[in-house]
Amino acid sequence: MDRETTKTWQEYEEGLAYQRETGLSRKLPEYERFKQGDQWPAPSKRTANLPRPVFNIVNFFIRTKRANVLNQTIKMIYSPTEQGDRHAVQGAQDFTDFAAVLWNELDQDELNENFVDDCATGGTGILHYYWDSSVKGGMSLRYKGAVRGETIDPLNIFFGNPQETRLQKQPYLIISGRESVKALREEAKLHGAGRETIETIEPDGAAAEEGYDAAQKELLGAKKATVLTRYCRRNGQVYFSRATRTAVLTPETPLTPRGAKCPITLYPLAVMSWEKRKKSIFGTGEAESLLPNQKAINFNIAMMLLSVQQTAWPKILTKLGALQQQITNTPGEQLTDHYGGGGDGIKYMQPPSFPGMALTLADKVLEYSRTVSGVSEVISGEAFTSNMAASAIIALQNQSKQPIESIQKRFYRVMRDVGRIWEQFFKTYYTLPRSMTVKDGEGRESTRAFQGDSYGDVEFGLKIDVGAGSQYSEALAMASLDKLLELGVVTPDQYIELAPQHVMPFKEQLKRMREEESSTAILGQADLQGMSALTGQGKAVGTGPQMAGLFPGEAAVKGGETNEMPGM
């Protein structure tokens, strides 16, 4: 067996043992099941008739907090460390613009949503970026290869030192995955593996280590094996390799391509903890503390439903000989009591009343869960109404953001780490010019070439520009503009110009229509003044009401009489 492969697989097995010891391999699949609504165990003989209601507060809390962390637009802005260097200034602008292009190309918003969802559910989110040489494109400027991204589940990543919370300080990282044996053999052959080594790559039963129910179930006849991608550092540079249990697919290779002006020194991964766990790179999420509350709510409501289920049709108590007919429960049915003794021979049993306290218990558990987790009606958007003042909405929003501000700041720091990873890919892998289309501040598009390795020896600063992006931000902007227009501070044209584009998508068309209307009005007023001058009387031409109100200062027409226009 190959020595390096044995070492990589041993490190992988050590990582699996750590996950089992800490309970991650058991807890994370349970959190995912509860989030998806699978919250009851399989029915047993004793619980076959037990109702199984699901009021999914786990998914509600995670969805709400995820939306609030992601409710701002983000832009990566690179800046030159030396302002007087024109080459550096141009490079910073190119990197900023191409980062925006790559953001859309990767659909980074969706990656962020999955990333934050993993974070909020299990406590840890991982983003991974890599170079995909199979990508080809360009018309006038042909290119090959591009950066691609993915999210890694916490159960599929193994850190060399899980107690080290800083990812870039890790001695090595291993990412596990399942791929077809055919593709793995072709990869090994491409990198010069011998025939004997290639034949050792066979389907294995390691899918059971995937943890999640869906990941453990593969298609019948699917020949897959677990493959490990390993990152480490040698002399400050990042190296990577790929191996299975028995074979090396890609030997340890520098991540930096040959001829690059600067080496790649950062692992191409970014990690975030939802809430930090002491002495662990794995954090804690919302589900960990919500599961007991979720179980209590489900069980309490199940007991109420069971009580209704058992007492909806009350039991009938009969004395011997009193009931001599079949009861069918037909509406209006009459029963004859044949009991000859004293008292009733047929009567309903009075079921015990359900405790009133139980009716409010579920509401109390949910209320306390909201308070502790910071998921109020405001943060979930339930309290907003169309007639609320803008200042009131701002105050409520600012107050509701406090529980997630620290989480949001950690997310922005991760985005800055992503920007640094992209920067290294730009400087080392983007060696061919490729077209990029960008927009200026006024929405005008322009196209120019981008070649990242031209700035391989230039140092850049990086900041994350956060802008208002939620629907409430646009509502507040429009509410403020409405008030300014009402007070006369802004003109209608200024109101149209300042209105958010998403709120007024027809802005440009409306501006052109107003310009055309204004030009027509000016020409009409000039013609009217010329006709008045011809009369020599300074009177308004026309006596019909259709002439009234066309222009400012126009003569009012009443009852066929005309009044002189001011200034004429």
RODO-2510 file (C-alpha; in nm, 4 decimals, decimal comma):
residues 568
     n   res          X          Y          Z
     1     m     0,0000     0,0000     0,0000
     2     d     0,1284     0,3477    -0,0919
     3     r     0,2882     0,5210     0,2079
     4     e     0,1448     0,8651     0,1327
     5     t    -0,1992     0,7245     0,0716
     6     t    -0,1855     0,5358     0,4017
     7     k    -0,0899     0,8566     0,5792
     8     t    -0,3729     1,0551     0,4196
     9     w    -0,6298     0,7881     0,4992
    10     q    -0,5033     0,7602     0,8561
    11     e    -0,5468     1,1356     0,9002
    12     y    -0,8982     1,1019     0,7605
    13     e    -0,9818     0,8227     1,0060
    14     e    -0,8428     1,0318     1,2924
    15     g    -1,0765     1,3113     1,1862
    16     l    -1,3716     1,0712     1,1814
    17     a    -1,2830     0,9555     1,5330
    18     y    -1,2772     1,3185     1,6512
    19     q    -1,6234     1,3781     1,5052
    20     r    -1,7584     1,0716     1,6837
    21     e    -1,5989     1,1671     2,0156
    22     t    -1,7391     1,5195     2,0060
    23     g    -2,0810     1,4018     1,8889
    24     l    -2,0730     1,5959     1,5624
    25     s    -2,1420     1,2883     1,3491
    26     r    -2,4578     1,2227     1,5528
    27     k    -2,5806     1,5761     1,6254
    28     l    -2,5492     1,7419     1,2822
    29     p    -2,7684     1,4844     1,1000
    30     e    -3,0256     1,5195     1,3798
    31     y    -3,0266     1,8993     1,3417
    32     e    -3,0813     1,8625     0,9675
    33     r    -3,3697     1,6185     1,0187
    34     f    -3,5426     1,8560     1,2606
    35     k    -3,4952     2,1502     1,0222
    36     q    -3,6573     1,9490     0,7433
    37     g    -3,9532     1,8570     0,9676
    38     d    -3,8540     1,4977     1,0448
    39     q    -3,9046     1,5412     1,4196
    40     w    -4,0718     1,2206     1,5429
    41     p    -3,9266     0,8721     1,5920
    42     a    -4,0733     0,5786     1,4046
    43     p    -4,4108     0,4647     1,5481
    44     s    -4,3982     0,1748     1,7901
    45     k    -4,6748    -0,0560     1,9101
    46     r    -4,7416     0,1711     2,2086
    47     t    -4,7375     0,4956     2,0069
    48     a    -4,9172     0,3790     1,6914
    49     n    -5,2215     0,6021     1,7601
    50     l    -5,0261     0,9019     1,8885
    51     p    -5,0700     1,2164     1,6732
    52     r    -4,7409     1,3540     1,5394
    53     p    -4,7847     1,7276     1,4777
    54     v    -4,4856     1,9346     1,3624
    55     f    -4,4740     2,3091     1,4268
    56     n    -4,1277     2,3687     1,2858
    57     i    -3,9793     2,6482     1,4964
    58     v    -3,6268     2,5201     1,4181
    59     n    -3,6621     2,6008     1,0487
    60     f    -3,8458     2,9258     1,1272
    61     f    -3,5703     3,0540     1,3566
    62     i    -3,2887     2,9489     1,1217
    63     r    -3,4636     3,0948     0,8154
    64     t    -3,5316     3,4253     0,9923
    65     k    -3,1785     3,4745     1,1220
    66     r    -3,0248     3,3667     0,7916
    67     a    -3,2320     3,6292     0,6092
    68     n    -3,1246     3,9018     0,8507
    69     v    -2,7554     3,8161     0,8203
    70     l    -2,7836     3,8307     0,4402
    71     n    -3,0100     4,1362     0,4131
    72     q    -2,7313     4,3705     0,2982
    73     t    -2,5623     4,3947    -0,0410
    74     i    -2,1872     4,3348    -0,0377
    75     k    -1,9149     4,4610    -0,2653
    76     m    -1,5422     4,3868    -0,2529
    77     i    -1,3369     4,7014    -0,3009
    78     y    -0,9633     4,6734    -0,3636
    79     s    -0,7394     4,9755    -0,3149
    80     p    -0,3725     5,0398    -0,3924
    81     t    -0,1369     5,0617    -0,0966
    82     e     0,0562     5,3322    -0,2864
    83     q    -0,1805     5,5993    -0,4168
    84     g     0,0738     5,7609    -0,6499
    85     d     0,1276     5,4453    -0,8552
    86     r    -0,1010     5,4633    -1,1612
    87     h    -0,0439     5,0957    -1,2373
    88     a    -0,1585     5,0018    -0,8863
    89     v    -0,4592     5,2350    -0,9076
    90     q    -0,5700     5,0759    -1,2344
    91     g    -0,5106     4,7296    -1,0899
    92     a    -0,7269     4,8042    -0,7881
    93     q    -1,0087     4,9195    -1,0163
    94     d    -0,9702     4,6096    -1,2359
    95     f    -0,9744     4,3760    -0,9359
    96     t    -1,2793     4,5519    -0,7907
    97     d    -1,4703     4,5313    -1,1167
    98     f    -1,3727     4,1717    -1,1905
    99     a    -1,4649     4,0667    -0,8360
   100     a    -1,8167     4,1939    -0,9094
   101     v    -1,8187     3,9969    -1,2365
   102     l    -1,6965     3,6821    -1,0612
   103     w    -1,9570     3,7302    -0,7863
   104     n    -2,2330     3,6988    -1,0469
   105     e    -2,0512     3,4253    -1,2369
   106     l    -2,0258     3,2062    -0,9251
   107     d    -2,3752     3,3001    -0,8076
   108     q    -2,2066     3,3944    -0,4832
   109     d    -2,5371     3,4992    -0,3291
   110     e    -2,6593     3,1396    -0,3452
   111     l    -2,3278     3,0121    -0,2076
   112     n    -2,3610     3,2583     0,0797
   113     e    -2,7155     3,1441     0,1495
   114     n    -2,6081     2,7792     0,1711
   115     f    -2,3011     2,8779     0,3717
   116     v    -2,4990     3,0782     0,6295
   117     d    -2,7651     2,8058     0,6426
   118     d    -2,4993     2,5477     0,7363
   119     c    -2,3654     2,7924     0,9907
   120     a    -2,7006     2,8645     1,1546
   121     t    -2,8032     2,4982     1,1594
   122     g    -2,4914     2,3154     1,2764
   123     g    -2,2719     2,6037     1,3901
   124     t    -2,0060     2,5880     1,1168
   125     g    -1,9958     2,6965     0,7525
   126     i    -1,7143     2,6355     0,5023
   127     l    -1,6579     2,7923     0,1599
   128     h    -1,4111     2,6315    -0,0805
   129     y    -1,2716     2,7821    -0,4032
   130     y    -1,0736     2,6005    -0,6703
   131     w    -0,9476     2,6405    -1,0259
   132     d    -1,1599     2,4623    -1,2875
   133     s    -0,9511     2,4170    -1,6032
   134     s    -1,2459     2,2686    -1,7944
   135     v    -1,4128     2,6108    -1,8231
   136     k    -1,3721     2,7717    -2,1648
   137     g    -1,5166     3,0914    -2,3049
   138     g    -1,4682     3,4224    -2,4767
   139     m    -1,5332     3,5369    -2,8314
   140     s    -1,2678     3,7851    -2,9325
   141     l    -1,0584     3,7046    -2,6247
   142     r    -1,0523     3,3289    -2,5792
   143     y    -0,9635     3,1916    -2,2357
   144     k    -0,9500     2,8635    -2,0475
   145     g    -1,0133     2,8027    -1,6801
   146     a    -1,1957     2,9970    -1,4091
   147     v    -1,2398     3,0110    -1,0321
   148     r    -1,5287     2,8047    -0,9010
   149     g    -1,6752     2,7769    -0,5538
   150     e    -1,8703     2,5370    -0,3350
   151     t    -1,9834     2,4909     0,0227
   152     i    -1,8367     2,2062     0,2260
   153     d    -2,0450     2,0326     0,4901
   154     p    -1,8796     2,0281     0,8359
   155     l    -1,8899     1,6467     0,8355
   156     n    -1,6808     1,6415     0,5148
   157     i    -1,3880     1,8497     0,6366
   158     f    -1,1125     1,7382     0,8714
   159     f    -0,8710     1,9812     1,0331
   160     g    -0,5183     1,8938     1,1361
   161     n    -0,5749     2,0750     1,4667
   162     p    -0,9456     2,1154     1,5522
   163     q    -0,8573     2,3187     1,8636
   164     e    -0,7035     2,5926     1,6445
   165     t    -0,9841     2,8348     1,5553
   166     r    -0,7843     3,0143     1,2827
   167     l    -0,8142     2,8224     0,9582
   168     q    -0,4960     2,9622     0,8043
   169     k    -0,2983     2,8279     1,1029
   170     q    -0,4029     2,4668     1,0366
   171     p    -0,1183     2,2249     0,9556
   172     y    -0,3368     2,0544     0,6944
   173     l    -0,6972     2,0255     0,5743
   174     i    -0,8742     1,7239     0,4245
   175     i    -1,1994     1,7384     0,2259
   176     s    -1,3811     1,4108     0,1664
   177     g    -1,6233     1,3305    -0,1128
   178     r    -1,7724     1,0466    -0,3148
   179     e    -1,6893     1,0099    -0,6836
   180     s    -1,7220     0,7382    -0,9456
   181     v    -1,4472     0,4784    -0,9614
   182     k    -1,4145     0,5311    -1,3381
   183     a    -1,3362     0,9030    -1,2987
   184     l    -1,0907     0,8361    -1,0170
   185     r    -0,9025     0,5774    -1,2227
   186     e    -0,8772     0,8179    -1,5155
   187     e    -0,7373     1,0859    -1,2844
   188     a    -0,4770     0,8459    -1,1452
   189     k    -0,3765     0,7409    -1,4973
   190     l    -0,3459     1,1052    -1,6048
   191     h    -0,0914     1,1669    -1,3276
   192     g     0,1203     0,8631    -1,4110
   193     a    -0,0070     0,5983    -1,1702
   194     g     0,0844     0,2400    -1,2583
   195     r    -0,1634    -0,0252    -1,3679
   196     e    -0,1465    -0,2104    -1,0371
   197     t    -0,2190     0,1052    -0,8426
   198     i    -0,5098     0,1994    -1,0680
   199     e    -0,6679    -0,1445    -1,0251
   200     t    -0,6703    -0,1030    -0,6474
   201     i    -0,9246     0,1783    -0,6836
   202     e    -1,2503    -0,0040    -0,6218
   203     p    -1,5968     0,0802    -0,4852
   204     d    -1,5986     0,0950    -0,1070
   205     g    -1,8619     0,1029     0,1651
   206     a    -1,7482     0,4312     0,3159
   207     a    -2,0791     0,6001     0,2320
   208     a    -2,1894     0,5092     0,5846
   209     e    -1,9422     0,7680     0,7143
   210     e    -2,1256     1,0482     0,5321
   211     g    -2,3594     1,0913     0,8296
   212     y    -2,6726     1,2246     0,6586
   213     d    -2,9510     0,9882     0,5607
   214     a    -2,9634     1,1004     0,1974
   215     a    -2,5834     1,0812     0,1593
   216     q    -2,5758     0,7220     0,2808
   217     k    -2,8180     0,6041     0,0132
   218     e    -2,6615     0,5672    -0,3314
   219     l    -2,8047     0,4336    -0,6555
   220     l    -2,8009     0,0587    -0,6970
   221     g    -2,4996    -0,0301    -0,9061
   222     a    -2,3320     0,3080    -0,8459
   223     k    -1,9617     0,2323    -0,8243
   224     k    -1,8250     0,5059    -0,6007
   225     a    -1,5284     0,5457    -0,3724
   226     t    -1,4318     0,8038    -0,1136
   227     v    -1,1718     1,0525    -0,2388
   228     l    -0,9707     1,2844    -0,0158
   229     t    -0,8432     1,6278    -0,1202
   230     r    -0,5637     1,7382     0,1112
   231     y    -0,4152     2,0886     0,1502
   232     c    -0,0942     2,1582     0,3397
   233     r     0,1949     2,4072     0,3412
   234     r     0,5531     2,3620     0,2347
   235     n     0,7907     2,6575     0,2832
   236     g     0,4963     2,8921     0,3171
   237     q     0,3285     2,7801    -0,0072
   238     v     0,0051     2,5821    -0,0299
   239     y     0,0234     2,2322    -0,1756
   240     f    -0,2601     1,9940    -0,2585
   241     s    -0,2982     1,6229    -0,3295
   242     r    -0,5827     1,3771    -0,3953
   243     a    -0,5992     1,0163    -0,2854
   244     t    -0,8301     0,7251    -0,2131
   245     r    -0,7762     0,4559     0,0475
   246     t    -0,5333     0,2655    -0,1743
   247     a    -0,4000     0,4997    -0,4410
   248     v    -0,2581     0,8449    -0,5002
   249     l    -0,4571     1,0204    -0,7696
   250     t    -0,2717     1,3520    -0,7731
   251     p     0,0655     1,3656    -0,5977
   252     e     0,1489     1,6601    -0,3737
   253     t     0,1585     1,9592    -0,6086
   254     p     0,2024     2,3355    -0,5504
   255     l    -0,1257     2,5220    -0,5828
   256     t     0,0742     2,8062    -0,7384
   257     p     0,1052     2,7595    -1,1167
   258     r     0,4467     2,7745    -1,2794
   259     g     0,5715     3,1179    -1,3722
   260     a     0,3468     3,3066    -1,1290
   261     k     0,4948     3,6277    -0,9893
   262     c     0,3631     3,5625    -0,6379
   263     p     0,3020     3,2323    -0,4558
   264     i    -0,0326     3,1175    -0,3166
   265     t     0,0046     3,1207     0,0612
   266     l    -0,3608     3,1071     0,1725
   267     y    -0,5697     2,7928     0,1948
   268     p    -0,8535     2,8412    -0,0580
   269     l    -1,1144     2,7937     0,2151
   270     a    -1,3011     3,0230     0,4519
   271     v    -1,4705     2,9085     0,7727
   272     m    -1,7222     3,0757     1,0040
   273     s    -1,8662     2,9809     1,3415
   274     w    -2,2217     3,0932     1,4162
   275     e    -2,1458     3,1098     1,7882
   276     k    -1,7894     3,0335     1,8901
   277     r    -1,7182     2,7204     2,0871
   278     k    -1,4258     2,7381     2,3290
   279     k    -1,1143     2,5637     2,1982
   280     s    -1,2814     2,4348     1,8814
   281     i    -1,2954     2,5464     1,5210
   282     f    -1,6473     2,4013     1,5089
   283     g    -1,9115     2,6425     1,6432
   284     t    -2,2620     2,6054     1,7803
   285     g    -2,5776     2,6869     1,5839
   286     e    -2,9390     2,7665     1,6512
   287     a    -3,0626     2,4066     1,6367
   288     e    -2,8546     2,2872     1,9308
   289     s    -3,0548     2,4827     2,1889
   290     l    -3,3859     2,4722     2,0005
   291     l    -3,4283     2,0954     1,9796
   292     p    -3,5511     2,0467     2,3409
   293     n    -3,7979     2,3340     2,2962
   294     q    -3,9149     2,1906     1,9643
   295     k    -3,9739     1,8513     2,1231
   296     a    -4,1665     2,0096     2,4119
   297     i    -4,3956     2,2022     2,1761
   298     n    -4,4596     1,9004     1,9549
   299     f    -4,5268     1,6705     2,2506
   300     n    -4,7565     1,9168     2,4284
   301     i    -4,9684     1,9722     2,1173
   302     a    -4,9676     1,5976     2,0487
   303     m    -5,1122     1,5371     2,3947
   304     m    -5,3864     1,7934     2,3314
   305     l    -5,4684     1,6289     1,9986
   306     l    -5,4665     1,2863     2,1613
   307     s    -5,7100     1,4087     2,4256
   308     v    -5,9447     1,5400     2,1570
   309     q    -5,8999     1,2198     1,9596
   310     q    -5,9965     1,0038     2,2573
   311     t    -6,2867     1,2157     2,3846
   312     a    -6,4397     1,3482     2,0606
   313     w    -6,6852     1,0551     2,0668
   314     p    -6,7833     1,0148     2,4330
   315     k    -6,8266     0,6665     2,5779
   316     i    -7,1816     0,5413     2,6452
   317     l    -7,2539     0,3762     2,9806
   318     t    -7,5477     0,1308     2,9846
   319     k    -7,6997    -0,0825     3,2553
   320     l    -7,7818    -0,4458     3,1933
   321     g    -8,0844    -0,4782     2,9634
   322     a    -8,1210    -0,1010     2,9045
   323     l    -7,9853    -0,0992     2,5445
   324     q    -8,1550    -0,3324     2,3012
   325     q    -8,0670    -0,1680     1,9639
   326     q    -7,7583    -0,0947     1,7526
   327     i    -7,6158     0,2574     1,7914
   328     t    -7,5331     0,4106     1,4511
   329     n    -7,4592     0,7741     1,5506
   330     t    -7,7033     0,8899     1,2823
   331     p    -7,8051     1,2563     1,3408
   332     g    -8,1432     1,2643     1,5182
   333     e    -8,1210     0,8991     1,6169
   334     q    -8,3400     0,8053     1,9200
   335     l    -8,2424     0,5413     2,1727
   336     t    -8,4960     0,3564     2,3897
   337     d    -8,3980     0,3016     2,7521
   338     h    -8,5354    -0,0375     2,8578
   339     y    -8,3961    -0,0221     3,2058
   340     g    -8,6770    -0,0835     3,4544
   341     g    -8,5004     0,0252     3,7684
   342     g    -8,4569     0,3747     3,9023
   343     g    -8,2311     0,6227     3,7269
   344     d    -8,0908     0,6250     3,3721
   345     g    -8,0027     0,2997     3,2081
   346     i    -7,8235     0,4732     2,9174
   347     k    -7,6023     0,7807     2,9609
   348     y    -7,2794     0,9360     2,8400
   349     m    -6,9662     0,9126     3,0500
   350     q    -6,8300     1,2558     3,1338
   351     p    -6,4696     1,2726     3,0060
   352     p    -6,2176     1,4628     3,2180
   353     s    -6,1585     1,8185     3,1002
   354     f    -5,8187     1,9001     2,9521
   355     p    -5,6073     2,1235     3,1820
   356     g    -5,6294     2,4864     3,0801
   357     m    -5,2615     2,5421     3,1581
   358     a    -5,1596     2,3018     2,8814
   359     l    -5,3329     2,5183     2,6216
   360     t    -5,0939     2,8079     2,6863
   361     l    -4,7792     2,6033     2,7513
   362     a    -4,6805     2,5751     2,3848
   363     d    -4,7265     2,9503     2,3370
   364     k    -4,5085     3,0191     2,6396
   365     v    -4,2322     2,7899     2,5176
   366     l    -4,2360     2,9645     2,1787
   367     e    -4,2432     3,3080     2,3427
   368     y    -3,9459     3,2306     2,5660
   369     s    -3,7594     3,0780     2,2711
   370     r    -3,8138     3,3987     2,0723
   371     t    -3,6873     3,6109     2,3605
   372     v    -3,3737     3,4056     2,4234
   373     s    -3,2857     3,3659     2,0540
   374     g    -3,3653     3,7255     1,9598
   375     v    -3,6213     3,6291     1,6936
   376     s    -3,8866     3,8887     1,7679
   377     e    -4,1871     3,9787     1,5544
   378     v    -3,9905     4,2760     1,4251
   379     i    -3,6892     4,0793     1,3056
   380     s    -3,9157     3,8290     1,1289
   381     g    -4,1088     4,1117     0,9595
   382     e    -4,4419     4,0382     1,1282
   383     a    -4,4893     4,3776     1,2936
   384     f    -4,4488     4,6003     0,9873
   385     t    -4,7580     4,7619     0,8428
   386     s    -4,7996     4,9915     0,5475
   387     n    -4,8944     5,2922     0,7596
   388     m    -4,5980     5,2844     0,9991
   389     a    -4,3785     5,5930     1,0065
   390     a    -4,0306     5,5588     0,8608
   391     s    -3,8696     5,6671     1,1893
   392     a    -4,0613     5,3970     1,3761
   393     i    -3,9485     5,1285     1,1306
   394     i    -3,5860     5,2456     1,1605
   395     a    -3,5996     5,2373     1,5404
   396     l    -3,7539     4,8898     1,5448
   397     q    -3,5065     4,7554     1,2915
   398     n    -3,2034     4,8942     1,4733
   399     q    -3,3245     4,7484     1,8000
   400     s    -3,3982     4,4075     1,6484
   401     k    -3,0547     4,3840     1,4786
   402     q    -2,8595     4,3811     1,8040
   403     p    -2,8791     4,0010     1,8609
   404     i    -2,7309     3,9255     1,5164
   405     e    -2,4839     4,2153     1,4772
   406     s    -2,1861     4,0103     1,5965
   407     i    -2,2837     3,7233     1,3633
   408     q    -2,3206     3,9644     1,0729
   409     k    -1,9769     4,1137     1,1415
   410     r    -1,8221     3,7670     1,1399
   411     f    -1,9881     3,7031     0,8046
   412     y    -1,8370     4,0233     0,6615
   413     r    -1,4937     3,9173     0,7873
   414     v    -1,5362     3,5862     0,6065
   415     m    -1,6240     3,7755     0,2881
   416     r    -1,2998     3,9694     0,3271
   417     d    -1,1140     3,6375     0,3559
   418     v    -1,2880     3,5267     0,0358
   419     g    -1,1726     3,8462    -0,1341
   420     r    -0,8123     3,7678    -0,0393
   421     i    -0,8450     3,4169    -0,1803
   422     w    -0,9840     3,5567    -0,5045
   423     e    -0,6994     3,8068    -0,5205
   424     q    -0,4404     3,5275    -0,5163
   425     f    -0,6264     3,3401    -0,7893
   426     f    -0,6437     3,6610    -0,9966
   427     k    -0,2683     3,7176    -0,9683
   428     t    -0,1632     3,3602    -1,0439
   429     y    -0,4194     3,1915    -1,2696
   430     y    -0,5717     3,4716    -1,4789
   431     t    -0,2839     3,4890    -1,7252
   432     l    -0,4933     3,5420    -2,0390
   433     p    -0,6923     3,8591    -2,1087
   434     r    -1,0673     3,8146    -2,0901
   435     s    -1,3517     4,0569    -2,1427
   436     m    -1,5491     4,1912    -1,8502
   437     t    -1,8570     4,4111    -1,8639
   438     v    -1,9015     4,6546    -1,5765
   439     k    -2,1457     4,9292    -1,4836
   440     d    -2,0611     5,2761    -1,3616
   441     g    -2,2459     5,4689    -1,0915
   442     e    -2,5147     5,5776    -1,3381
   443     g    -2,5799     5,2267    -1,4692
   444     r    -2,3940     5,2676    -1,7995
   445     e    -2,2172     4,9528    -1,9196
   446     s    -1,8660     4,9355    -2,0584
   447     t    -1,6402     4,6479    -2,1608
   448     r    -1,2668     4,6147    -2,1183
   449     a    -1,0070     4,3390    -2,0820
   450     f    -0,8907     4,1924    -1,7532
   451     q    -0,5617     4,0092    -1,6974
   452     g    -0,4888     3,9506    -1,3290
   453     d    -0,1272     3,8373    -1,3480
   454     s    -0,0318     4,1831    -1,4768
   455     y    -0,0604     4,2949    -1,1141
   456     g     0,1115     3,9929    -0,9569
   457     d     0,3696     4,2085    -0,7795
   458     v     0,1242     4,4796    -0,6626
   459     e    -0,0079     4,4902    -0,3061
   460     f    -0,3718     4,5828    -0,2544
   461     g    -0,5842     4,6784     0,0389
   462     l    -0,9319     4,5261     0,0647
   463     k    -1,2492     4,6326     0,2350
   464     i    -1,6041     4,5042     0,2251
   465     d    -1,8537     4,7718     0,1298
   466     v    -2,1930     4,6986     0,2845
   467     g    -2,5000     4,8696     0,1420
   468     a    -2,8672     4,8633     0,2244
   469     g    -3,0278     4,5808     0,0389
   470     s    -3,3399     4,4764     0,2247
   471     q    -3,6912     4,5504     0,1103
   472     y    -3,7414     4,7653     0,4202
   473     s    -3,4443     4,9856     0,3249
   474     e    -3,6115     5,0675    -0,0044
   475     a    -3,9413     5,1262     0,1761
   476     l    -3,7684     5,3703     0,4120
   477     a    -3,6022     5,5499     0,1217
   478     m    -3,9354     5,5944    -0,0547
   479     a    -4,1051     5,7059     0,2687
   480     s    -3,8378     5,9748     0,3147
   481     l    -3,8701     6,0895    -0,0467
   482     d    -4,2491     6,1044    -0,0154
   483     k    -4,2143     6,3313     0,2876
   484     l    -3,9594     6,5573     0,1150
   485     l    -4,1863     6,5867    -0,1898
   486     e    -4,4821     6,6686     0,0318
   487     l    -4,2823     6,9454     0,2054
   488     g    -4,1629     7,0832    -0,1276
   489     v    -3,7964     7,0177    -0,0536
   490     v    -3,7528     6,8200    -0,3762
   491     t    -3,9132     6,8683    -0,7158
   492     p    -4,0958     6,5905    -0,9028
   493     d    -3,7963     6,5492    -1,1324
   494     q    -3,5604     6,5176    -0,8336
   495     y    -3,8014     6,2689    -0,6756
   496     i    -3,7887     6,0508    -0,9884
   497     e    -3,4091     6,0756    -1,0059
   498     l    -3,3577     5,9764    -0,6397
   499     a    -3,6116     5,6925    -0,6318
   500     p    -3,4519     5,3429    -0,5990
   501     q    -3,4260     5,1632    -0,9314
   502     h    -3,5975     4,8482    -0,8028
   503     v    -3,8937     5,0503    -0,6771
   504     m    -3,9255     5,2523    -0,9976
   505     p    -3,7967     5,0300    -1,2823
   506     f    -3,9600     5,2608    -1,5380
   507     k    -3,7544     5,5591    -1,4181
   508     e    -3,5699     5,6279    -1,7441
   509     q    -3,8874     5,5984    -1,9513
   510     l    -4,0707     5,8359    -1,7176
   511     k    -3,7859     6,0876    -1,7356
   512     r    -3,7969     6,0851    -2,1174
   513     m    -4,1741     6,1294    -2,1164
   514     r    -4,1476     6,4298    -1,8850
   515     e    -3,8733     6,5829    -2,0986
   516     e    -4,0847     6,5425    -2,4126
   517     e    -4,3886     6,6863    -2,2357
   518     s    -4,1841     6,9805    -2,1109
   519     s    -4,0500     7,0524    -2,4610
   520     t    -4,4012     7,0358    -2,6075
   521     a    -4,5307     7,2729    -2,3392
   522     i    -4,2565     7,5283    -2,4075
   523     l    -4,3254     7,5237    -2,7823
   524     g    -4,6999     7,5548    -2,7228
   525     q    -4,6539     7,8539    -2,4929
   526     a    -4,4287     8,0232    -2,7490
   527     d    -4,6917     7,9746    -3,0221
   528     l    -4,9621     8,1084    -2,7919
   529     q    -4,7619     8,4205    -2,7140
   530     g    -4,6977     8,4770    -3,0851
   531     m    -5,0686     8,4538    -3,1659
   532     s    -5,1497     8,6953    -2,8841
   533     a    -4,9021     8,9448    -3,0231
   534     l    -5,0740     8,9303    -3,3621
   535     t    -5,4061     9,0374    -3,2082
   536     g    -5,2470     9,3493    -3,0660
   537     q    -5,4740     9,3279    -2,7621
   538     g    -5,2696     9,1008    -2,5338
   539     k    -5,5764     8,8797    -2,4933
   540     a    -5,5752     8,5055    -2,4555
   541     v    -5,6800     8,3296    -2,7722
   542     g    -5,9689     8,0912    -2,7300
   543     t    -6,2635     8,1095    -2,4972
   544     g    -6,3260     7,7427    -2,4236
   545     p    -6,2509     7,5771    -2,0927
   546     q    -6,0138     7,3388    -2,2699
   547     m    -5,7464     7,6143    -2,2665
   548     a    -5,7459     7,6528    -1,8892
   549     g    -5,4570     7,5169    -1,6811
   550     l    -5,2247     7,4275    -1,9679
   551     f    -4,9365     7,6516    -1,8665
   552     p    -4,8304     7,8379    -1,5521
   553     g    -4,9711     8,1902    -1,5480
   554     e    -5,2206     8,1056    -1,8218
   555     a    -5,5413     8,3076    -1,8474
   556     a    -5,8383     8,1594    -1,6669
   557     v    -6,1433     8,1085    -1,8863
   558     k    -6,4838     8,1343    -1,7294
   559     g    -6,8200     8,1474    -1,9020
   560     g    -6,6656     8,2363    -2,2381
   561     e    -6,4855     8,5441    -2,0947
   562     t    -6,1100     8,5836    -2,1070
   563     n    -5,8757     8,7513    -1,8627
   564     e    -5,5371     8,8927    -1,9559
   565     m    -5,2315     8,6825    -1,8792
   566     p    -4,9954     8,8394    -1,6234
   567     g    -4,7068     9,0128    -1,7863
   568     m    -4,8706     9,0402    -2,1297
***
